[in-house]
Amino acid sequence: MNEHARKIAEDVTRGSNDNTLTFPQVLEKLADVGIEGYFCDLRHATKTYYMPDGDNLIVNEDAAKTPIAERFDALRVSAAVRQSQRNEHTYRDFCRKIAEAGCAGYIVTLLGRRAVYFGRDGEVYTEHFPGGK
């Protein structure tokens, strides 16, 4: 991954954590440098950004770790996503809410225009980006 893409990945992670960038802004910045997706590991507090050739970068999250609930509740994850879309909470609050709903992590794919949230038991909830599918 070139230095410019690395800097953008670090910048968007920081921008999410300090609530200065919205999710659509993050996606736009990542797409501009060719990053095609990322994996957010809530248990490890990291994000891994991926280039089309498989090159990747792991960035530590600044968000506080929240214990992951044992049972995955897709309705609560969906509710947290809707609140984020309406700018009703910070990214840190979003991460806390989905962890409390049993989400262990999520994958964002710009190619597939979706985010896939998953629980400790492998149960999943898929959220398509507005206008995507």
PESUL-V526779 format. One record per backbone hydrogen bond with DSSP energy under -0.5 kcal/mol. NH is the residue of the N-H (numbers start at 1). CO is the residue of the C=O. Records with the same first field share a line. If there is no record, write none. Layout:
NH: CO ; CO
//
This chain:
6: 2
7: 3
8: 4
9: 5
10: 6
11: 7
12: 8
13: 9
14: 10
15: 11
16: 12
17: 13
18: 14
19: 16
20: 15
21: 15
26: 22
27: 23
28: 24
29: 25
30: 26
31: 27
32: 28
33: 29 ; 30
34: 31
35: 30
36: 50
37: 50
38: 108
39: 48
40: 106
41: 39 ; 46
42: 40 ; 104
43: 104
45: 41
46: 41
47: 59
48: 39
49: 47 ; 57
50: 37
51: 55
52: 34
54: 51
57: 49
59: 47 ; 57
61: 45
69: 67 ; 99
73: 101
74: 72
77: 73
78: 74
79: 75
80: 76
81: 77
82: 78
83: 79
84: 80
85: 81
86: 82
87: 84
88: 83
91: 16
94: 90
95: 91
96: 92
97: 93
98: 94
99: 95
100: 96
101: 97
102: 99
103: 98
104: 102 ; 118
105: 118
106: 40
107: 116
108: 38
109: 107 ; 114
110: 36 ; 108
111: 36
113: 109
114: 109
115: 127
116: 107
117: 115 ; 125
118: 105
119: 123
120: 102
122: 119
125: 117
127: 115
128: 126
129: 113
132: 129
//
